[in-house]
Amino acid sequence: MNDVSLHGATVCAPGDAWPSNVRPGSPIVIDQNTAVVIRRFDAARDTASLRDCVIDQQNFHRNLEPSWPDGDAIVDEYLAYLDAECTNHRGCVMMAQCGEHTVGFVCVVAATRGESPDDPAPFAWIHDIYVRATHRGAGVADMLMAEAERFARSEGAQVLRLGVLDRNERARRFYAKHGFREYTHVSTKPLE
């Protein structure tokens, strides 16, 4: 691993193992050129920013899929859900920060299983990866994805999965670029 200190941050190259000495809130600089810092979530410091990101993400998804609830309506329950998932499945939330601003986050769990007995062995799961509109296209999502993969590998995961709305074509292209292939497809039909 390439660990060096940069203003108190651990600097790592994508693909290195997740540093074992990194505590919540400790910065990990992935790209010194963009000044984006990826670090583990620190509840005292990041709860309000994560809450805002979840609301933004939910409302973005709602524009693609109008049946989804408004972000303000679900944010507290969803944050509790992510916390429980991280606790129960060896997961973490990582924040992307540029200067004093949170510009995105990823939530990844290292060991979960599908509900059906015919699903294969445990896998890592990305619950969310989100970048604010102001920083899309600047490589922040690439950095968050690299850190999610690094974390999952460090926890012994062999497979990484995620879900994406069918209408989110930009995200689907991004995931394909990062080596994800379509695995299942869920269809929906209103019964009104």
GIZI-V565770 format. One record per residue. N is the residue number from 1. RES is the residue in one small letter. SS is DSSP state (H for helix, E for strand, L for the rest). Layout:
n | res | ss
N | RES | SS
N | RES | SS
This chain:
n | res | ss
1 | m | L
2 | n | L
3 | d | L
4 | v | L
5 | s | E
6 | l | E
7 | h | L
8 | g | L
9 | a | E
10 | t | E
11 | v | E
12 | c | L
13 | a | L
14 | p | L
15 | g | L
16 | d | L
17 | a | L
18 | w | L
19 | p | L
20 | s | L
21 | n | L
22 | v | L
23 | r | L
24 | p | L
25 | g | L
26 | s | L
27 | p | E
28 | i | E
29 | v | E
30 | i | E
31 | d | E
32 | q | L
33 | n | L
34 | t | L
35 | a | L
36 | v | E
37 | v | E
38 | i | E
39 | r | E
40 | r | E
41 | f | L
42 | d | L
43 | a | H
44 | a | H
45 | r | H
46 | d | H
47 | t | H
48 | a | H
49 | s | H
50 | l | H
51 | r | H
52 | d | H
53 | c | H
54 | v | H
55 | i | H
56 | d | H
57 | q | H
58 | q | H
59 | n | H
60 | f | H
61 | h | H
62 | r | H
63 | n | H
64 | l | H
65 | e | L
66 | p | L
67 | s | L
68 | w | L
69 | p | L
70 | d | L
71 | g | H
72 | d | H
73 | a | H
74 | i | H
75 | v | H
76 | d | H
77 | e | H
78 | y | H
79 | l | H
80 | a | H
81 | y | H
82 | l | H
83 | d | H
84 | a | H
85 | e | H
86 | c | H
87 | t | H
88 | n | H
89 | h | L
90 | r | L
91 | g | E
92 | c | E
93 | v | E
94 | m | E
95 | m | E
96 | a | E
97 | q | E
98 | c | E
99 | g | L
100 | e | L
101 | h | E
102 | t | E
103 | v | E
104 | g | E
105 | f | E
106 | v | E
107 | c | E
108 | v | E
109 | v | E
110 | a | E
111 | a | E
112 | t | E
113 | r | L
114 | g | L
115 | e | L
116 | s | L
117 | p | L
118 | d | L
119 | d | L
120 | p | L
121 | a | L
122 | p | L
123 | f | E
124 | a | E
125 | w | E
126 | i | E
127 | h | E
128 | d | E
129 | i | E
130 | y | E
131 | v | E
132 | r | L
133 | a | H
134 | t | H
135 | h | H
136 | r | L
137 | g | L
138 | a | L
139 | g | L
140 | v | H
141 | a | H
142 | d | H
143 | m | H
144 | l | H
145 | m | H
146 | a | H
147 | e | H
148 | a | H
149 | e | H
150 | r | H
151 | f | H
152 | a | H
153 | r | H
154 | s | H
155 | e | L
156 | g | L
157 | a | L
158 | q | L
159 | v | L
160 | l | E
161 | r | E
162 | l | E
163 | g | L
164 | v | L
165 | l | L
166 | d | L
167 | r | L
168 | n | L
169 | e | H
170 | r | H
171 | a | H
172 | r | H
173 | r | H
174 | f | H
175 | y | H
176 | a | H
177 | k | H
178 | h | L
179 | g | L
180 | f | L
181 | r | L
182 | e | L
183 | y | L
184 | t | L
185 | h | L
186 | v | L
187 | s | L
188 | t | L
189 | k | L
190 | p | L
191 | l | L
192 | e | L
